[in-house]
Amino acid sequence: MSIQNLTHKILLVLTALTIIGEIASIFLWTTNHPVAGEPYARFSLAVNYTIAVADAALFSVLNLIALIWIVRRKKISPLFLIGISVINR
């Protein structure tokens, strides 16, 4: 196994985990309702839940595109993944 194949597999796994994390955050934001008697949700890092869900949905689609490009071994895919990761932060 060459080092290039190993890095390719690591990039695939990390991108897949990122997609799973983004989908889990969509689930988290949509199910994070206030507990009885609390005026606010249990945690809140975003000003607006709709914006947080839209952000997670957008970046899960962009990461899915990056994953497809990585599988197809396109040269632009690592740069695209780095770009969307920087923008997402």
C-alpha positions as CSV (number, residue, x, y, z in Angstrom):
1,M,0.0,0.0,0.0
2,S,1.5,3.3,-1.0
3,I,1.4,6.4,1.0
4,Q,-0.8,8.1,-1.6
5,N,-3.5,5.4,-1.2
6,L,-3.3,5.7,2.5
7,T,-3.8,9.5,2.5
8,H,-6.6,9.1,0.0
9,K,-8.4,6.6,2.4
10,I,-7.8,8.9,5.4
11,L,-9.3,11.8,3.4
12,L,-12.3,9.8,2.5
13,V,-12.9,8.7,6.1
14,L,-12.5,12.2,7.5
15,T,-14.8,13.7,4.9
16,A,-17.4,11.0,5.5
17,L,-17.2,11.8,9.3
18,T,-17.7,15.5,8.6
19,I,-20.8,14.7,6.6
20,I,-22.2,12.6,9.4
21,G,-21.4,15.4,11.9
22,E,-23.2,18.0,9.8
23,I,-26.3,15.8,9.5
24,A,-26.2,15.1,13.3
25,S,-26.0,18.9,13.9
26,I,-29.1,19.3,11.8
27,F,-30.9,16.8,13.9
28,L,-29.5,18.4,17.1
29,W,-30.7,21.9,16.1
30,T,-34.1,20.8,15.1
31,T,-34.8,18.7,18.2
32,N,-33.2,21.2,20.7
33,H,-36.4,22.5,22.2
34,P,-36.6,24.1,25.7
35,V,-37.3,21.8,28.5
36,A,-40.5,22.4,30.5
37,G,-40.2,25.6,32.4
38,E,-37.0,26.8,30.7
39,P,-37.3,30.0,28.6
40,Y,-34.5,29.0,26.3
41,A,-33.2,25.8,24.7
42,R,-30.6,23.7,26.7
43,F,-27.8,25.3,24.7
44,S,-27.5,27.9,22.1
45,L,-24.5,28.9,20.1
46,A,-26.4,30.4,17.2
47,V,-28.6,33.4,17.2
48,N,-31.2,31.8,15.0
49,Y,-31.8,28.1,14.7
50,T,-33.0,28.4,11.1
51,I,-29.6,29.9,10.2
52,A,-27.8,27.1,12.0
53,V,-29.8,24.4,10.2
54,A,-29.4,26.1,6.8
55,D,-25.6,26.3,7.4
56,A,-25.3,22.7,8.4
57,A,-27.4,21.6,5.4
58,L,-25.4,23.7,3.0
59,F,-22.1,22.5,4.2
60,S,-23.2,18.8,4.3
61,V,-24.1,19.2,0.6
62,L,-20.7,20.8,-0.2
63,N,-18.9,18.1,1.8
64,L,-20.8,15.5,-0.2
65,I,-19.6,17.1,-3.4
66,A,-16.1,17.0,-2.1
67,L,-16.5,13.3,-1.1
68,I,-17.7,12.4,-4.6
69,W,-14.7,14.3,-6.1
70,I,-12.3,12.6,-3.7
71,V,-13.7,9.2,-4.7
72,R,-13.2,10.1,-8.4
73,R,-9.7,11.3,-7.5
74,K,-10.1,14.8,-9.0
75,K,-7.2,17.0,-8.4
76,I,-9.3,19.9,-7.2
77,S,-11.1,17.9,-4.4
78,P,-8.5,18.5,-1.6
79,L,-8.4,22.2,-2.3
80,F,-12.2,22.4,-2.5
81,L,-12.4,20.6,0.8
82,I,-9.9,22.9,2.5
83,G,-11.8,25.9,1.1
84,I,-15.2,24.9,2.4
85,S,-13.7,24.0,5.7
86,V,-12.1,27.4,6.1
87,I,-15.4,29.1,5.1
88,N,-17.4,27.0,7.5
89,R,-15.3,28.1,10.4
